[in-house]
Amino acid sequence: MSIPSQFLFTESATVKCLEIKVPVVIEAVDIEQVVDSTITLPELAVKIDHITASIRDLKGTPVFVDQLSSGDIILVPTVSPEREVWIKKVIVSGTIHKQIFYVNKQNEVRHFAEDVPFSKMQELREMKKVKNRGDVFIQFHNIDVDINWELPRPSRLHQTAVVQLTAKVVEDQQIFVQICPSPKVCPPGNRLRDGGLENWADPYHPVFWGTSNVQQTTVAHSGSYAAELGMLNPLLPGSLFQMVSNGIVGGRQYRLSFWVAECILGTRNSAFALNAEVVFFDENGVQVGIGSQNLSSTGIPDGAYTQVQFTTPVTDGNAASAMVRFSFIPAAGNTNTVRIDDVALECVPLMT
């Protein structure tokens, strides 16, 4: 894709134009990396209950080259005279973060974490020319990791991780766009996707929500499923969150409503807080407002769902997106968890 350096402007009325940078995909490559690791468990294990894994600290580095008149391909140093620059390869690196749950000799489920670094160099199908190497970056999509394991001895765990992702080589290119005023219409309906938490990729990952220390539960307020925060480990923080960009406008209020219930586990020590919040951001991702409500475990019914709702302050005029986030904050000795279901974020029309 090429951007013209000059153009004819034929608008009959005065309009406001803005020069922006647009990310243009130069090439996309699929990357697969197999990572083996063998570790010694903290204690003798009867079996591995399950392992959850995620990819963290992903980094993509383009490899820039130049083609000489002789046909030879040479690397282009970071500081070099003005010359044509091409991308020939990308180097992808990151960390596989694992949460390993095993059963010890006392038939107790134990847990510990492991981080395994990985790196892969991938050549593009063909070299791609770029205008400015400083505007080139790597985007990652379709990130997935699969873990297989075996326990050859009670103290030894062998794991094979298969990392798959799509790396897109992107260059920011400058264009001019006409700015049109957008009406601040309060959009109707729930702005969240799958507010009922019915769609799950697996028991630990709802499709449209981000999670940490969350597990699917069939004890729902409505439908088949809900999310249980703290289920993997009630002593560790947990979170359930979703980014929303569709229907977020400035100068409006939003109402967050949800159903919540406490789950009694273990020694029945209820010592946690649940923080529900709506965080607003502008077009650049800068936070421009927040509305929140904090619930203590003593204020959440045991077993039975109750509805909670609150209204945010009027949003900043530059609000363009929002994040709905539930944070499970346990205190020392906590054994209980909290369930969330039927979440809704709605725009509230202002009184005139």
Secondary structure, 3 states (H helix, E strand, C coil): CCCCCCCCCCCCCCCCEEEEEEEEEEEEEEEEEEEEEEEECCCCEEEEEEEEEEEEEEEEEEEEEEECCCCCEEECCCCCCCCCEEEEEEEEEEEEEEEEEEEECCCCEEEEEEEEEEEEEEEEEEEEEECCHHHEEEEEEEEEEEEEEEEEECCEEEEEEEEEEEEEEEEEEEEEEECCCCCCCCCCCCCCCCCCCCCEEECCEECCCEEECEEEECCCCCCCCEEEECCCCCCCCEEEEEEECCCCCCCCEEEEEEEEEEECCCCCCCCEEEEEEEEEECCCCCEEEEEEEEEEHHHCCECCCEEEEEECCCCCCCCCEEEEEEEEEECCCCCCEEEEEEEEEEEECCCC
